[in-house]
Amino acid sequence: MRYYSLNNSSPLTSFKRAVQNGIAPDRGLYFPEEITPISKDFINNISDYSNEEIAYEVIKQFIGDEIPTTILKEIIKKTISFDFPVVNLDENIGSLELFHGPTMAFKDVGARFMSQCLEYFNQNKTEDITVLVATSGDTGGAVASGFLNAKGVQVVILYPKGKVSEIQEKQLTTLGNNITALEVDGVFDDCQEMVKSAFLDKNISRNLTSANSINVARWLPQMFYFFFAYKQVSKKYKDIIFSVPSGNFGNICAGLLAQKLGLPIKHFIASTNINDTVPKYLINGVYDPKPSKATISNAMDVGNPSNFIRIQELFNKNLSSLKKSFSSYSFSDDETKIMMKRIHDKFNYISEPHGAIGYLGLKKYGLKTNEFGVFLETAHPVKFLEVVEETLKVDVAIPSQIKQVMSKEKVATSIANYQELKIFLNR
Ligand SMILES: *Cc1c(COP(=O)(O)O)cnc(C)c1O
């Protein structure tokens, strides 16, 4: 499969180069040249197939012959070796739990898939590739775990000092080996800026790539979730609506791509916190990105969602056709907390802020009687422990994989500015 840059001034490139580059030389995001629907028969009989078979069917065209079938199947098997259950809360709402992976965040799937692709493509190279990533919390842990011990791959994670939770910090600072954590004296935007500067800097001696959802190998496997959910609910319901808590809009963009492949989804809702660039755009047609504001759903504190341009491409930049498949609503921290409480009181279900925003999106959309709404629960409540325990007045049991990481020792190098990052990378 070939990929073009959404800035349209870089040459077409292979999947391999798109993964290794992260972003195109003209700074555009890569987008697949062709999107071919998968067979209707396959979708109609989806419950006859295993998750591994479904994932292979969904992803194969985006890779083409660049990874041999047997290896691609191996990669898929290792990527999705856990459950993706839809837990019904009531007759017409379910929670798609995407937190059963090793770091209990949905980003595990993309990180594990991407690391294995990079490892495969880099196997005969003498020089390592370095994955450079800025995190406000959840990405760092998933990337550290997904890339641990990947051969030929070094990982450098920048995170803002004192701005990530204790669990998140442990997840990204305790693994060692090919994973290095840099603790930045600043906020997330500073980390992101430094990463951007490094990608543009001709005087960095390493091969760099990114592991944010701009990378096609992290973005594309997120389509699996929508197929797995569809498999579980389509026997009983026809009109399925997804509400996706959105920050950089990579996850929901993968859902829209799944729809383009023929998955019969009636409607998508991008639910956001007060970082409402996209909900505003749908109302007034003006795309006006703002600096991000801090919220309790901090994995979605994004003022200029990087994947929204891919969504526009999927709809030929036509706002009215986008609106037929897609709505977007924003919610405050207060609304989020009230909904977390209500979900707990009514269904005895512990959600965390991102999932609760997903639920809020379904409520605002207003499901009709024959419709089934699925909201994506993108992290385990333990990942946002403080706000969950404080809001719900409950104790969240700490799962064993989290306990294990909490007992390890943090190792991080402090940096304060871009110059120090550059020195670190060129050592
Ligand atoms: C990253 C993240 C999101 C947002 O996903 P996008 O693909 O960036 O829209 C939502 N919830 C959690 C818990 C996350 O870590």
The ligand as an SDF file (V2000), in Angstrom:
LIG
                    3D

 15 15  0  0  0  0  0  0  0  0999 V2000
   -5.1990    9.0260   24.2970 C   0  0  0  0  0  0  0  0  0  0  0  0
   -6.4330    8.8740   25.0890 C   0  0  0  0  0  0  0  0  0  0  0  0
   -7.6770    9.3410   24.6040 C   0  0  0  0  0  0  0  0  0  0  0  0
   -7.8200   10.1110   23.3070 C   0  0  0  0  0  0  0  0  0  0  0  0
   -7.5670    9.3490   22.1490 O   0  0  0  0  0  0  0  0  0  0  0  0
   -7.2960   10.0970   20.7740 P   0  0  0  0  0  0  0  0  0  0  0  0
   -7.0420    9.0080   19.7940 O   0  0  0  0  0  0  0  0  0  0  0  0
   -6.0940   10.9740   20.9890 O   0  0  0  0  0  0  0  0  0  0  0  0
   -8.4980   10.9000   20.4480 O   0  0  0  0  0  0  0  0  0  0  0  0
   -8.8110    9.1030   25.3700 C   0  0  0  0  0  0  0  0  0  0  0  0
   -8.7350    8.4790   26.5580 N   0  0  0  0  0  0  0  0  0  0  0  0
   -7.5690    8.0320   27.0490 C   0  0  0  0  0  0  0  0  0  0  0  0
   -7.5560    7.3740   28.3880 C   0  0  0  0  0  0  0  0  0  0  0  0
   -6.3830    8.2090   26.3440 C   0  0  0  0  0  0  0  0  0  0  0  0
   -5.2330    7.7720   26.8500 O   0  0  0  0  0  0  0  0  0  0  0  0
  1  2  1  0
  2  3  1  0
  2 14  2  0
  3  4  1  0
  3 10  2  0
  4  5  1  0
  5  6  1  0
  6  7  2  0
  6  8  1  0
  6  9  1  0
 10 11  1  0
 11 12  2  0
 12 13  1  0
 12 14  1  0
 14 15  1  0
M  END
$$$$
